[in-house]
Amino acid sequence: MTRPITDIAGEVTRLMVRKLEQGVVPWQRPWALTGEGGRPLRHEGTPYTGINCPWLWAMADAHGYRSRYWMTARQAQELGGCVRSGATPTISIYASTFRKAGTSPLTGEATSRMIRFLRSYLVYNADEIDGLPPWYYPRDIAPTPQLISERQEAISAFFDPIPAEVRHGGDRAYYAIFPDRIQMPKPETFRTIDAYWGCRAHETAHWSGGPTRLDRTFGKRLGDKAYAVEELVAELSSAMVCAELGLPTELHENHASYIGHWIDVLKADKSAIFLASSKAEQAVTFLRNFGAAREALATAA
């Protein structure tokens, strides 16, 4: 059952702003501490994408949920579960369209145009549903040398095929459009090697938006706030990559100064978080495809 909300964008943006003003970055998650990393999942195990990813992470943190799974009451019932009395639902968001008829003022002929709008439906976290199969509930998995080894294999499979030039040295992490290069401090200067790869994901997301790749721009609407939105895209992209690789996310000191800018942007434009989430999803897909292409070539050989 869908539930139209007159101001879905406003509701999402208000929560994000409130968290940022409290000093909490909603998409940061301590994956390595819980053993339950990854994107939020639908009842059948499909990962959520776009705005639903940071939104459901934020809602999980707000309510203390640890399960990755979200579903409607009907879906829970079909799986043999029952939503607890007093459980708190949240929304899953999707974009829809309708065709609006009109008349051309020049020719008088009938015309139509597509109108995009947001809709939502209510979902519950598996933590508030009894009777589901056991895999819907979180497990406590302590980080072990074996898990770290498995994680490094996944990290290498993701990053190694990406043809970005990366140089190490100095105390700053950044992507330079000219000469199209990522600069990183040496891995041993980070608190953990996982922190290095999280920061590397952020800068690689910037690289994905370079003029010879996704050529990511934001137009005049965002004006001098455009770079803050680009930083927001990189942070969301990094969070999505880290979720897929089982890495914790933490805000590198080079990026922390943008929190105030993000608050200003979100307050000024309630669609900004949706735009940033969409661009982040596009960046992650672009980066992931390098590995997919290499795997396809190896299989063909």
N, C-alpha and C positions, 0 to 999 in steps of 0.2 A: 504494500500500500504506500503510495507516495504522499508526501506532505509538503504542499507549497509553502514557502516562507517568503514574506514580502521583502525581507532584507537579509538573504542568506549571506551575501558578501559582507554586509555590515556585521552580522553575528560572528562570522569567522574572524574578521579583521579585529573586532573589539577584543576577542580572546587573545589573539596574537600580541596585540599592543599591550594588554594588561600583563601578560607573562613577561614581555620584554621590559616593561617598566618595573617589574618586580625583580629584574636581574636574572630571569630564567629564559634561556633560549629554547623554545618549545620543541625543536627538532633534535636536540641533543639527547642521546640515549646511552647509558652505560652498559652496552651489550656484553662486554667481557665479564662484567660482574654478575650478571643474571644467567648467562647461558641461553637466554631466549631472545637473541638478536633477530633482526630482519624487519621487513615492512609489515604493516598491519595486513591481515589476511581475511578474505571473505570466507563464508562457511565451507566452501568447497576447496579452499586452499589457494585461490587466485590472489596474488598480491594487489592491494590497492595502489593506484597511481595518482599523479597530479596532486591537487589540493587535499584529497582525502588522506594522503600519507602524513604530512605534518599535522593536519587537523586531528586525526585519530591518535597520533602519538601524543599530542597535547592533551586530549581528553583522557587518555589512559593515565598520563602523569597526574592530571588534576584529581582523578578518582582513585589512584593507587592500583589500577589494574595491571596485571602482569601477563595475561594471555594475549597472544597476537590476534586471536580470532574474534570477528564481529559478525553478527547475523540478526535477521529479523526474528520476531517471536514465532512466526509461522515456520521459518527454516529450522529454528531450534526444536520445535515440536516434531517436524518431520525426521529429525535426527534422534528422536527419543528424549529430548530435553524439555525442561520447563523453566521459563524465566521466573526468578524469585519475586515474591511480592515486594513491592517497593523498589525494585530495580530501577536504575536511572538510564533511560535511553539517550542516545545522541543521534546526530544525523549523519547519513552518508549522502554525499552531494554528487549530482550529475548534471550535465548540461543537456538541454533539450531545445527543440526548435519548433516553430510553427510558421506557416505561410500566411502573410497578411495581404489581403486583396486591396487594390486601390485603383486610381485612375490617373493617367498621365496628364499633367496640366498643359502640356504642349500639344499632344495629339488627341487627347480625350479617349484614348484606348485603355482597355482594362490592363492593369499591371499587377504584379505580386512581388513580394520580397520576403526573404527568410529572416525571422526574428529569433535570436538566441536568448535563452533565459535559463536560470538555475532552478532546479527542483531538488528535493531531498526525500529520503525515507528514513524511518526510525530503525536503528540497530542497537543491539546490546552486546556488551563484551561477554565472552564465555565465562569470565570470573563470576558473573551474576546469573549464570544458567546452570541448573542442576541436571544431572543425568546424561550428559553428553559423553561420547566415547573419550577415553583417557587422553588421547593426543591433543584434545582441544585445551587442556589445562597446562599451565606452565610447570616446568621442571627446574629444580636447582641443579645446575651443572657448574662445578668449580673449574676455573681455567686450569688446564694441565699442560705439560710439555707436549703431549700428543695433540691436543686441540690447537695449541699454538703452531705446531708443525703443519697441521691440516689447514690452518688459516693462512699461513705463508704460501702454501701451494695455490690457494684461491687468489691471494693477492697477486702473485706472479702471473697467474693465468689472465687476470684482468689487466694489469698494467704493462706487462712486457710487450704485447702486440701494438700498443699505442705509440705511434711514431713521433712523439714529442721530444724535442731536444731538452734534456735536463742537465743542469750543471749544479755542482755543490760547492758551498763555501759561503763565508759571511754569516751574518746573523738575521737576515731577512728572507722571507719566502714571498715570491711574487712571480707573475707572468708578465713578460715584456712583449708588447705587440711587435715592436721592432727592437731586436732582431728575431722575433718569434721564438722565444726561449723561456723555459721555466727555470727559475733560480731557487734553490732550496739550501737551507743550512745542512750541514752534514748530519746523517741519521743519528750519530752518537750524541749530538747536542740536544736531542729531544728527550723528554722525560721517559718515554717508552718508544719502542719501535712502532707500536700501533699508532701512537700520536703522530709519528713521522708520516705514516701512510695516510692518515686522516687529513693532514695538512697537504700532502701531495695530491690527494683527491680534489681538494679545493682549488689548487692552482691548475690542475689538469682540466677542471671544469672551465676555468677562464680560457685556457688554451683552446678548448672546443669551440668557443665563440669567436675565434680569430677570423679575419676577413677572408681567408682561403678555405674556411671550413663552414661553420654555421652562420658566420657573419652576423653575430647577434647585435642588434641595435634596438633602441626603445623609442625612437622618435622624439618629437618636440614636446609631447604631452608631459613627459617626466623632466624635461629641461635639465637643470644642473643636478637633479636628483638621480639621473640615469645611472651614474656609476655606483651609487648606493644600491640600486636595484640589481645591477650586475653582481655586486658582492653578495646580495641576498640569493641570487640564482646560484652562485658558486657554493654558498653555504648549504643550501637545500640539496644541490647535486651531491656534495660531499656526504651529507647525511644519508642520502639514498644509496650511494656506493658503499659507505661503511655498513649500512644495514644489510646489504646483500653479502658483504664479505665477513660479517660478524665482528666488525671493529667498533670500539667505542668512538663516540663523537665528542669532541671538545673544541672550544673556540680558541684558536691560536691567537697569541697576543697581537700579531699583526692585523688580525681581523676584528678584534674586540671593539676597536674604536668606532665601528660602523653601527653599533647597536642604536645609538642615539639617532643616526640618520635613518635607520629602518623604521624607528618609531615615527619620525616625522613623515616619511613616505607613506606609511600605512594609514596614518591619521588623515593625510591629505587626499588619499586615493584608495578607496576600499577595494578596488579591483586589483591593486598592485600585487597582493599575495597570490592571487589566482594566476596572474601573468607570470610571476616569478616561478611558481610551482610548475606551470606548463613548460616554461623554458628550461627548467631544471630537468624535468622528465625527458625532454628532447635531447639535452646534453648527455644524460646518462645512457640513453639508447644509442646515441652516436658513438660514445666511447666503448660501450659494450660490443658494438658491431665489429670493432677491430679484431677482437678475440674470436668472434663467430666466423669472420672471414678466414682467419688463420686456420681455425679448426676445420672449416670446409675444404680448404686447400690440402690439408694433411690427410683428410679422409679420401679425397679424390686421388691423391698420389698412392 
